[in-house]
Amino acid sequence: MSNTLSKEHLRELRNRIEIIPLIAEVLELLYKTHDGRFRFMCPLCHDFDTAVKPDTNLARCFRCQRNFNTIDMVMTVKHYSFMQAVRYLQPILEHLLARAGNRPSLQNAPTRSRP
């Protein structure tokens, strides 16, 4: 992956990877659903005073006043740099695009736990 990223590519990483499955299934943060609202444990202050807004694909912690997009969330949870977080999210985006028919599948692509 090049060290130069287009605005469009970053927009796809932020918007095409849904934040709720990223939090719950990929990053495996503690979460709960109450009255149809998804709440997660903030990776910074460890409080559940959080919310996710699916239409903007953003998460927010009201206690520590922090907003998260998908890249921010990976950087915070994994303690990654910006580029490490982008590399971490890239296979997830490629999988989503392949499922949508936008790119060839990377079925046999090697996986790694840390970029």
C-alpha positions in Angstrom: 0.0 0.0 0.0 1.3 3.4 -0.9 2.0 6.0 1.8 -0.1 8.4 -0.2 -3.8 7.9 0.2 -6.6 9.5 -1.7 -9.4 11.4 0.0 -11.8 9.0 -1.8 -10.0 5.9 -0.4 -10.1 7.3 3.2 -13.8 8.2 2.7 -14.5 4.6 1.7 -12.7 3.3 4.8 -14.7 5.6 7.0 -18.1 5.1 5.4 -18.3 1.7 3.9 -17.1 -0.2 6.9 -20.0 0.0 9.4 -19.0 1.1 12.8 -21.3 -1.1 14.8 -20.0 -4.5 13.5 -16.4 -3.0 13.6 -16.9 -2.3 17.4 -18.7 -5.5 18.2 -17.3 -8.2 16.0 -13.9 -7.0 14.8 -12.5 -5.0 17.7 -14.6 -7.0 20.2 -15.3 -4.1 22.6 -17.8 -4.7 25.3 -21.3 -3.5 24.2 -24.9 -3.7 25.0 -28.2 -2.9 23.4 -30.8 -1.1 25.5 -34.2 0.0 24.1 -32.8 -0.6 20.6 -29.8 1.6 21.2 -26.3 0.3 20.7 -23.9 1.2 23.5 -20.2 0.3 23.7 -17.5 0.6 26.3 -15.4 3.7 25.4 -11.8 2.5 24.8 -10.6 5.7 26.5 -12.7 6.3 29.6 -14.3 2.8 29.9 -17.8 4.2 30.3 -21.0 3.1 28.6 -22.3 6.6 28.1 -21.8 6.2 24.4 -23.9 6.2 21.2 -23.6 5.3 17.6 -25.2 7.2 14.8 -25.5 4.7 11.8 -26.5 7.3 9.3 -23.2 9.2 9.8 -21.3 6.0 10.8 -19.8 7.8 13.8 -19.6 6.8 17.5 -19.4 9.2 20.4 -18.5 9.0 24.1 -20.4 11.6 26.0 -18.3 11.2 29.1 -14.9 12.0 27.6 -16.5 14.0 24.7 -14.7 12.0 22.0 -16.0 11.2 18.5 -14.8 8.2 16.5 -15.0 7.2 12.9 -13.7 3.7 11.9 -10.1 4.8 11.6 -10.1 6.7 14.9 -11.7 3.6 16.6 -9.0 1.3 15.4 -6.2 3.7 16.3 -7.6 4.1 19.8 -8.4 0.4 20.5 -5.3 -1.1 18.9 -2.9 1.8 19.7 -2.0 2.0 16.1 -0.7 4.9 14.1 -2.9 6.3 11.3 -1.2 4.2 8.6 -1.4 1.1 10.7 -5.1 1.6 11.2 -5.6 2.1 7.5 -3.7 -1.1 6.7 -5.8 -2.9 9.4 -9.0 -1.8 7.8 -8.0 -2.4 4.2 -8.7 -6.2 4.1 -12.1 -5.5 5.7 -13.0 -3.0 3.0 -11.7 -5.3 0.2 -13.9 -8.1 1.6 -17.0 -5.8 1.6 -16.3 -4.5 -1.9 -15.8 -8.1 -3.2 -19.1 -9.1 -1.6 -20.7 -6.1 -3.4 -19.2 -7.2 -6.7 -16.9 -4.1 -6.9 -13.6 -5.8 -6.8 -12.2 -9.4 -7.2 -12.3 -11.4 -4.0 -9.1 -11.9 -1.9 -10.3 -15.3 -0.6 -6.8 -16.7 -0.2 -5.1 -13.5 0.8 -2.9 -13.9 3.9 -4.1 -12.4 7.1 -2.0 -10.9 9.8 -2.7 -9.8 13.2 -0.7 -6.6 13.2 0.2 -4.4 10.2 
